Amino acid sequence: MASLWSKISAILPFNEEQFPLQFTDRVESSVLEMLKRCRRQLYSATTSASHMLNAQIILDISWERLNTGTWRQVDKEWRRVYSYGCLFKVAALCHGNPSEDEVLQAVRTCDMGLLMGAAIMDNILQVIVQILQQETRKSAKEEDENEHSEAKRIKIASPHVPVIKEELAVPRIKCPSLESFNTNYLLPLKPVILEGITDHWPAFNKHPWSIEYLRSVAGCRTVPVEVGSRYTDEDWSQTLLTVNEFIDRYILNKDEGKALGYLAQHQLFDQIPELKEDICLPDYCCLGEGDEDDITVNAWFGPGGTVSPLHQDPQQNFLAQVVGSKYIRLYSPEDTDKLYPHQSQLLHNTSQVEVENPDTERFPEFAKAPYLECVLQPGDVLFIPVRHWHYVRSLELSFSVSFWWS
Ligand SMILES: O=C(O)CCC(=O)C(=O)O
């Protein structure tokens, strides 16, 4: 991997003078001095253990700042310092002739910077991680070939598939015109399943999404994962895992008896642009008032049985099913009083009711709330109007993508 360093150094500024290190005085001068020392070392001909040590000092100091107070209170300057720490650590790891393990550590370091830091130097960590991934892909491919039958080993749970009553079924429509969608669904805020609008997505054709494909484009990438059946449960938590670890542990269930895991997050497509290229924004988003850049694209990847409790969101939503199927219930915001939202500020958008097993004594009005339901199949896109309550349970291994837009 000797050429790796030449690829990385080619995207670094040409010399120390051109390497930006500008911070406000909220970053202490001692930290700035340490950053400058790392910068000097980056351009020195020799490498020594102190390069790694100094990068780690920056990471440790900024990590403490990142973990003080709530995330909103964290000063962006400290997130930038953290990203610089990641950049210097990656340089220390990849200088010379890094081992496979050092390259994997460098990928993880870039991901930590992308997740916890703030963009620096035209998002240089994103560019570096692409270079690193090209190196790791070769060995990942070999492993894939050895494990090519793993998809067949996925335990098929026998999910409880509800029978959808015709009168409660979310209507379906094939490729409506923009005008027809606007008049009949968007303006009156009525849910509908749009069929046939994802046929051209590479995720269904050029690169059909599968466990093998995910391993090949993102296996070594570190991502946040939700652990637990549902986010309202007390034992629910979040952790960081590589996509390979997530698949082994929660999709292939190698650790028998573990809780459910859900890769549910909005950064995935920014972190792994190859995956974003496999999906397309639905044209209907142009009917909104917001900019295309304001659309949030979320990934929802998990085994059968993951549940998103009944909740509402402040934006319009297109929920597209790519792999597997999901049972979904929708309630109108007009019926919020029958849905018993949690009292706390944090969960006020989430109902206390377990939709498929309601406690009728505690929540007597719930049974009176009218609803629509559906089983979302690959290729279907469900329009969930703004503030419509939705409950989602995956019936099998599932990957969906949602677009939040205004
Ligand atoms: O698919 C899921 O589990 C939840 C989707 C969701 O809540 C959303 O897109 O807002």
The ligand as an SDF file (V2000), in Angstrom:
LIG
                    3D

 10  9  0  0  0  0  0  0  0  0999 V2000
  -39.1620    2.8520    8.3180 O   0  0  0  0  0  0  0  0  0  0  0  0
  -39.1800    3.1360    9.5140 C   0  0  0  0  0  0  0  0  0  0  0  0
  -38.9350    2.3140   10.4130 O   0  0  0  0  0  0  0  0  0  0  0  0
  -39.5510    4.5230    9.9650 C   0  0  0  0  0  0  0  0  0  0  0  0
  -39.6790    5.5200    8.8610 C   0  0  0  0  0  0  0  0  0  0  0  0
  -40.0200    6.8680    9.4070 C   0  0  0  0  0  0  0  0  0  0  0  0
  -40.4550    7.0120   10.5140 O   0  0  0  0  0  0  0  0  0  0  0  0
  -39.8220    8.0450    8.5890 C   0  0  0  0  0  0  0  0  0  0  0  0
  -39.3940    7.9560    7.4450 O   0  0  0  0  0  0  0  0  0  0  0  0
  -40.1120    9.1500    9.1050 O   0  0  0  0  0  0  0  0  0  0  0  0
  1  2  2  0
  2  3  1  0
  2  4  1  0
  4  5  1  0
  5  6  1  0
  6  7  2  0
  6  8  1  0
  8  9  2  0
  8 10  1  0
M  END
$$$$
